[in-house]
Amino acid sequence: MSTRLPPPSGEQAGAAPGPPPVSAPGRQAQWVQNPERSNMLMLRIMTWISLRLGRRAARVVLSGIAAYFLVFAPAARRASRQYLARALGRAPGIGDSFRQFFSFASTIHDRVYLLNGRLDLFSIRVHGQEVIEAALNRGKGVFMVGAHFGSFEVLRAISHQRPGLRVCMLMYEGNARKINAALKAINPLAEHDVIALGHPESMLRLRDALDDGAIIGILADRSLHDDETVCVPFLGEPARWPAGPWRIAALLRKPVVMALGVYGGGNRYDVHFESLADFSNTDRRARSEAEHAALATYVQRLQAHCEREPDNWFNFFDFWSGSAQPSAPPAKPETP
């Protein structure tokens, strides 16, 4: 299937309403507490090697990177085993964690090529293209909700093939600075359209971008210390999910599309677009119920993808615990 989005030219019911939101405890989320492992010099060196020697030669070092973190990042290794036990339904072996770390390193590495416009190096299949077509053709902007699962960069790369389409990322201020620094290290000339939360003008910028028909990308599986959260079971255990993305989409009355760029090994990616909700005509009194339904559907579908492609989950901390010590992710920059 073509990787191109069509030139400009459904709404789907959500799942049953989820449980009511609960306030997150007054602490930083574990992923925020994790020590920063970014190394801009190493990232620039890796970028140079990748672009000069080619993707195949540069991939030789990825096994070493995955093995390094498997040995020297015990907290991330524990988090990996915890997640994999739930996703696989069995006790994971060391090879299972290695494959997860290797997939993460591979998607980070592939950013170098995706940000430099080298889609020709990849085999990308698009599923549910009609979903994103229908949402975009309404001309009212779309929330594209993803997760720290697979590659969001491949989604942005194929979206940029639609002439005139603006794709923005909505993220927290601190993470936005890190992501911009990392992306600039990969390609200083690339345009990185990021709307940082926490500023008085943030919502105005967001509304204006949507009114212009933009895609607003947001990863909806992590929260900060002061975020309101909703407790929804994930892989058999209760987990906290941020309520903010759904509240913003409902407040601005926009359709929501789930988008995942699943890494399939080698140069293969499968891009999935799935309709989650459409808040365009949601009555104010029904807004809260509609938000919960959209979140419940999101979690249900994310779980299904994790069970099919467990190596694509890149939250290397105790996702289910609100009080355990944080686990360090195996590599940076943080997946945007």
C-alpha positions, 0 to 999 in steps of 0.5 A, a space after each residue: 500500500 502506498 505510503 502517501 496520504 491522499 491530496 485534500 479532497 468516520 466517526 466511530 463509537 467509543 468503548 464503554 465509559 471508563 472509571 472516573 478520573 482520580 488525581 495523581 499524587 503530589 509527586 513527579 511521574 517516574 519517567 520524569 524522574 529518570 536520569 537523563 542519558 542524552 549525549 548530543 555529541 554521540 548523537 551527532 556522531 551517530 548521525 554522521 556515521 548513518 548518513 555517510 556510511 548508510 543505514 545497513 553499516 550503521 545498524 551494526 552498532 545497534 546490537 552493541 547498544 542494546 546489549 550494553 543497556 541490557 547489562 548496565 541498566 538493571 532498572 530498565 531491564 526489570 521494567 522490561 521483564 515486568 511488562 513482557 511478562 504481562 504482554 507475553 503471558 509467560 516469564 520472559 527470557 533475556 532474549 525477549 528483553 534484548 529484542 525490546 531494547 534492540 527495537 527501541 534502538 532501531 527506531 531511534 536510529 531510523 529517525 536519522 533517515 526519516 528526519 532527512 527525508 529518506 523514506 525510500 529506505 523503508 518498506 511502510 504499509 499503511 492500514 486504515 488510511 481512509 480513517 485519516 483521510 476522512 478526518 482531514 478532509 473535513 478541514 477542521 483539524 485532527 488530534 492524532 493520539 499515539 503512545 511510546 510504542 513504535 515510531 511516531 517519527 514515521 507517522 510524521 514523515 508520511 504525513 508530510 507528504 501531503 502538500 500543505 499539511 501541518 503536523 504539530 506535536 503537543 508536549 510538555 515544556 521540558 520534554 519539548 526542549 529535549 526533543 527539539 535539541 535532539 531533532 536539531 542535532 539530527 537535522 538542523 535544517 528540518 522544521 520541528 513544529 512543537 506546541 509546548 504546554 504550560 504557556 498562557 498562549 498554548 491553547 490559543 496556538 493549539 486552537 489556531 493550528 486546528 482551525 487551519 486544518 493541522 494534525 496535532 500529535 500527542 502521546 497519551 500514555 504518560 503524565 506529569 506529577 500534577 496531571 489528573 489521571 484515570 485508572 484503566 486496567 492495562 494488561 491485567 493490572 490497573 494503570 494511570 492514564 493522563 486525562 488531559 489529551 481527551 479533555 483538550 480534544 473534547 473542549 475543542 470539539 475535534 475528532 481523535 485518531 489513534 496512530 501507531 507506527 509499528 516497527 516490524 524489524 529490518 526496514 519494515 514499518 506498519 502504520 495504523 490509523 484507527 478512529 477513536 472518537 469524534 467530539 465535534 457534536 458532543 453535548 457539554 453535559 455528555 463530555 465527561 462520559 465521552 472522554 472516558 469512553 475514548 480513553 477506554 477504547 485507546 487503552 484497549 487498542 493499545 493493549 491489543 497492539 502490545 500483545 501482537 508486537 510486544 517489542 514495540 513498547 518503550 516505557 522503561 519504568 514501572 508503568 503500573 506502580 505509583 510508588 515504586 522507584 523509577 527505572 531508567 530508560 535504555 536510551 535517549 533522546 526521549 521518544 516524542 
